[in-house]
Amino acid sequence: MNIKVIWVLIIVTVGFPAVNWAGETKTEMVLLKEIWDTDNLLGKGRLCKEVFTIKKGRDYPDLRDMWDYSCEGEYSLILDGPPGTTITVYGQFFFGEDRGTLTLTKTDHRRVWLWDLEDFPDGKWAVAEANKDTGAYEVFYRAGPNFKMSLGSMKWNEIP
């Protein structure tokens, strides 16, 4: 067989599926934790992980199962996915609402990044338009004690 024919077959076999895979939008939530007092933790032989990635469809009833949950710090979050992607994070384990909740729904195709999880009116939906830093979204926040420091569980497509 001619070498050119072999190369064309390889390109067609590998190239077309790759184009389809590239079009898929990954849907995931990334929790970022700004760690406080990292020098003290490193001195004790612990290294706190600052990034937790949660793929779509995997609910976490107890975030203590995640590596180094007990490291002190404040959470922020990034949500990727198509418009309509919704997540709810709870300040209490096993989806309890007593320690606060935050429900976030994407309204466009851009990545959403929430830096301060407590920067929303309590008990009301808030709408944010896209800007240079983040995509558009709707958020409902129910305040709880130290919510942005003590997330306990999270669920996909849940609106409490």
N, C-alpha and C positions, 0 to 999 in steps of 0.2 A: 504494500500500500504506500502511496506517496506520503511523504512527511507533512506536506501542506494539508492534505485531507485529515490526517491524524490531529493536527493542531486545530483545525476548524471544528472537528468533532469534540475535542476537549473543551474548547471555548464555549460551544453551544451547550454541552452537558453541564458545565460548571457555571457558566455565565448567566443563563436564564433563571435558574433557581436563586442565585445570589441576588438578582434584581428584585425578585419577589420577597426575599427575606429582608432586604434593606428597607422595604416599604413598611414593615411592621413597626408599630410603636410599642416600645417597652413600657409596661405599666408597673411602677414600683414606687414605694415610699422610702425615703432615706431619712433616718433620724440622725441629726448631728448633735453631739453633746459637747458643749464648751466646758472642759474639765477645769475645776478649781484646784489649786494646790497640787499640781502635778509633781513638784519636787518631793513632797512628802510621800506620795504614793510610789514614786520610783525608788525612794530610799527604803521602802518596806518590801521591795522586790516585786511589786505589782506594776503592770503597765496597763493603763486604762485605754480601751478602744473607744475612739471618738465617733465612729461612723457605723450605723446599723442599717443594712439594706433589707427591706421587706418586699418580696415579690407579690404581685397581685394574686388574690385568692388564698393567701396564707394569713389567717387571723391569729393573733397572739392573745390568749386570755390572761397570760401572766408574763410580763416583760422581764421579770426576774430571771427567767430562763436564758436571757441573752447574756453574752459575755460581759462581765464587769458592770452589771446594772447598778451596783452599789456605789460606784464612783460619783462623787458630788459634782454637779454642774447643771447648766441650763440647756434645755433642748431647743432646737429649731428643726424645721422639717422641709424637705423638698418632695414634691409630688410630680411624677411624670406619668403621662398617659393621655388618652384622647379626652375631648370634652365630655363631661358627665361623670368622669371618674370621681368617686366619693370615698373618703376614709373618715373614720371617727376614732379619735384617741381619747382614752379615759384616764382620769387621774387615779382611779382605783382598779385593783386587780379584778379579773373575771367580769369585766364590762360594767362594774358598778358606777353609778352616776353621782354618788355623794361627794366625791372629791373633784368634781368638775369634768366637763367634756368639751371637745372641740370637733366640729364636723366641717370638713372642707370638701367643696365640690369645684372641680376645674370647669371653666366655661369657655376655654379656647385650647388651641393645640400647644401652647408654650408651657414650659416648665414653671411651676409655682414654687416659690420659696417664702416661707414664713419665718422671719427672724425672731420675733417676740410672740410667743403663743398666747400671751395675756393681753395683747394690745388691741382688744376688740370690745365692743359694748356687751355687757352681761345680759344674757337672755334674749338677744335680738340677732336677726340675720344681718350681716353686713356684706355689701357688694364692693369689690375692688376691681377697677379697670386695669388693663395691662399697662405696664410702663417699661422703662429700659431694663429693669432688674428682674421683673417677674411677669408671668402671664396673668390673665384675668381669672377671678374666682369668687365664690360665695362662701361665707363662713358663718357658722353659728357657734358661739362660745358661751358656756355656762361656767361661771367662775368657781374655783375651788382653791383651798389653801395650797400655796406653793405649786400650782398646777404645772408650770413650765419646768419645774425641777423634779417632779415625781410622777411621770407617766406610768401607768400600771398595765394597760392593755390597749389593743387596737383591733379594729374590724374594718373590712372592706365593705363598701356599699351599704353601710348602716347609718340610718338617720334616727337618733333617739327621740 
